[in-house]
Amino acid sequence: MKRIGALMVLLLVTLFIAGCWDRNEINDYAFWIGTALDVSENGKIEKTAQIAVPAGFKSSGEGAGGGQRGNIVISASGSSIVDLEQQVQDKLPRKIFLGHRRSIFIGEKLARQGIVKIMDQFTRNTDTRMRTDIFVVNNGEGRDLLNINSPFNPFSAIVAVDQDRFCRLGDTALRDVLLDVGRDGIRPSMPMVEIAPKNKQEKNEIIEVKSVAIFNKHLQMVGEVSGRESLELFWVKGVLKNEFLTEETGEGTVSLYESSLKKSVRTEIKGNRLKAYVKLEGTGRVLENNTDIDISVSSERIPLERKLNAIKAKQVAATIKKLQQQYGQDAFGIGEEFHREHPYQWKKLRNRWDELFPKVEISVTVKLKIQNTGGIGKRVPGIGERG
Amino acid sequence: MVSGLAHGQNPRMTGVRAVILFDFAIINGSHATKIADLFGKVRVEMESNRQLDVNECIRMNHDALLHVFRNCADIVFRPLRLTDDSEILLVYIEELTDSNKLEQIISACMISRDLNRLAQYESVTRIAEVVAKVLKGGTAIFLDGRPFAYLADLTAFKQRAINEPSNEAAIRGPREGFTEDLKTNLSLIRRRISHPSLKFEKHQAGELTNTEFVVAYIEEQVKPELLQEVGRRLQAISTNQLLDSGYLEEFIEDKSLSLFPQIQNTERPDTVSASLLAGRVAIIVDGSPNVLLLPMTFWAGLQAAEDHYERFIYVSAVRLLRLVLAILSCLLPSVYVALTTFHPQMIPLALMLSISASREGIPFPTVIETLLMELMFEGLREAGLRLPKAIGSAVSIVGALVIGEAAVQAGFISAPIVMIVAGTGIASFAFPSYSLALPFRMLRFPLLLAGGFLGLYGVAIGVMFIIIHLVTLKSFGMPYLKPVAPIGKNFWKDAFMRMNKRFVPAPKKQ
């Protein structure tokens, strides 16, 4: 009994004397919500931080956009990320806390220069959340994005993340980019955000996510695809889960909501010729039918499906061609498919993949299934009726 | 010292005790000597009286009893002289005797002189036994010329009616609760189990209180080793008082330093009957409405009586809810403190921001804040427990206002803490068993400190210690967490959840 008591006292004493506890009240932390990285005028890296001010958004519930921002934006410029972080810390009365950073914005200028130097710090620093979303700011500076006052959330960094989730461009996290960087058969790509132009009634600016930046092996941005092409890029990459399709069939447009999108790629190596067969699948429901086709009748629906498949396949093939010819970067991960199916030959290909990729012969087949024709078979009753 | 009533007091043993007392008095000397001396003398005289047999001469008996019962205002001596000059002496306690019956006996003896009618009563030859019975409410009848006394059990005294047990109320099921009277309590059990194999073993303990208690069990169901163990522990009791079953519990429990109750107590006869049928042993103490049930498992404390009356799917869900609430009542404050002060990464951002917004400008660290509020809450509960109902509600209103509104308004305490404390409070009321809720209430504080000093690491260590303790704890040879650890065949039948009785065979002797 005595011995146990002594042991307890000893334990307690070590607790107090050692002083090695990392207790920190929530209010002693400055929550770092978003980071923006840009190139400053003198060629140095400029880091901007969006930091939560809890006292600010206590009252923000009452009047939307009522002066109080709920966050402050702090910039620092220097040569290394850690140094910049320290500079930001010097401007804050609270300890910065990176564990809740939601997004990183990279200015397009910096992205085109290359972000290898930046990425190293993210992989090394254990405070970094791998699920932090990463964006390239289209035609702009990351700093401007953090300064946006969104009507939905006091933090524009969070708005971008939420928007990314619903704009169907997948949500690309730091982890995905780092995984792609580590592989030879795929080149990283990141969604791009831009600040939408203000219209008259809008007091606040709105963020738009509609294109994808494509990077090369050295993490330099080489180009972008936007709109439909970016969706197709992600479909072939296998990231896209669902999308809205609107196709001109020649007799009018048909809109589909396609879900459970799948891709499968078969590859073939014949001597010097590399061949890839991309097969895209999806099932969907018709949302809009501006043709005179009665979708409820199989004999009319099946030809429509075939037509849609052919149109879509042509479009996807064009997008792939564009990437092959214009940028020469395998953002689709076709190389990884070669790697998987021909692991031994891949060892010879992997180092030359950037030269080889533009020459790969890729054929695309699309198989869209109309599973649900919507509420009615034909168009609004009375229109398009055939006697 | 405990012995069966039938054997009476062991005179030699008590004699020895008196001598020891005497010695003690001499050694101590000075002031205390006189009192102890007196006390010792009285003791010795009393013991010598008790060894006496009932005399044929009624006067001798009268003197002997008068000596024993001197200064006992409640004892009535009622000498009666019959017409033929033979004498009768009645000795009884007025308040404990049914006067109507007594008058009947007297009239029978005096008018019809039918003394043979008394033969129906137990005859006792020793004064000591007479004394013991009279003190229990019996009526001693001495007849001239007979060397024994008749002891008539004319006991009748005012007692509480059978009420619904307020601490263990049930929506469905019987609403009877035990009272303070042993006989009533036994009858309540016997009415539920009308089988001769239900045994009530009568014992007595407490040298001054002479309290009767009954060990009840069903011979067919109970394990003989358990009975032996119970008997052994009851034999080892040495006390001069036994005022409540709680006294007995402390003497026979396995680990007296454990926070967890190892013997269940209940006011419900149906719970006792069900436990007896499951092969457990009940101890019913005279004067206490709380019956002890042993061995106890942890899960018994999480089960309410009506669990077996309500439909089983609902009951299973409620039992899981209770388990979750039990864990919450212990861990909620400490986990909150650990998360907010050590691991803000683990709280979702939106929640974190609103917590930190409401904590802006609060002067205390979160640990202190939580500790203060928990203490306040426990104080409020303790104060409300014993106050009269009229004041109690006022206290709870004031408390709720002070704790809930004013503290937050004044900026002393952050709003999430109030929620945490209130949630903990609600969770701790979800225990069907009050005595099992107590350890959880207490453990909250060391865990809170551990969480405040070491974060989740500390909480984990604390929880580990608690679990290690629970796993090693045994109640009368039964592992405390059975049938969960060690896992038993009844795991799915009546522990976390309850199966339909159709699929659960009636408990058998294990």
HADDOCK unambig.tbl for C-alpha pairs under 7 A between the chains (distance, minus, plus):
assign (segid A and resid 21 and name CA) (segid B and resid 454 and name CA) 6.96 0.50 0.50
assign (segid A and resid 22 and name CA) (segid B and resid 342 and name CA) 6.58 0.50 0.50
assign (segid A and resid 23 and name CA) (segid B and resid 341 and name CA) 5.46 0.50 0.50
assign (segid A and resid 23 and name CA) (segid B and resid 342 and name CA) 5.25 0.50 0.50
assign (segid A and resid 24 and name CA) (segid B and resid 341 and name CA) 5.04 0.50 0.50
assign (segid A and resid 24 and name CA) (segid B and resid 342 and name CA) 6.23 0.50 0.50
assign (segid A and resid 25 and name CA) (segid B and resid 340 and name CA) 6.86 0.50 0.50
assign (segid A and resid 25 and name CA) (segid B and resid 341 and name CA) 4.83 0.50 0.50
assign (segid A and resid 25 and name CA) (segid B and resid 365 and name CA) 6.68 0.50 0.50
assign (segid A and resid 26 and name CA) (segid B and resid 340 and name CA) 5.94 0.50 0.50
assign (segid A and resid 26 and name CA) (segid B and resid 341 and name CA) 6.02 0.50 0.50
assign (segid A and resid 26 and name CA) (segid B and resid 356 and name CA) 5.94 0.50 0.50
assign (segid A and resid 27 and name CA) (segid B and resid 356 and name CA) 5.96 0.50 0.50
assign (segid A and resid 27 and name CA) (segid B and resid 359 and name CA) 6.88 0.50 0.50
assign (segid A and resid 27 and name CA) (segid B and resid 360 and name CA) 6.58 0.50 0.50
assign (segid A and resid 54 and name CA) (segid B and resid 353 and name CA) 6.43 0.50 0.50
assign (segid A and resid 54 and name CA) (segid B and resid 356 and name CA) 6.03 0.50 0.50
assign (segid A and resid 54 and name CA) (segid B and resid 357 and name CA) 4.34 0.50 0.50
assign (segid A and resid 55 and name CA) (segid B and resid 357 and name CA) 5.49 0.50 0.50
assign (segid A and resid 55 and name CA) (segid B and resid 360 and name CA) 6.23 0.50 0.50
assign (segid A and resid 58 and name CA) (segid B and resid 357 and name CA) 5.80 0.50 0.50
assign (segid A and resid 99 and name CA) (segid B and resid 345 and name CA) 5.31 0.50 0.50
assign (segid A and resid 100 and name CA) (segid B and resid 345 and name CA) 6.41 0.50 0.50
assign (segid A and resid 100 and name CA) (segid B and resid 349 and name CA) 6.31 0.50 0.50
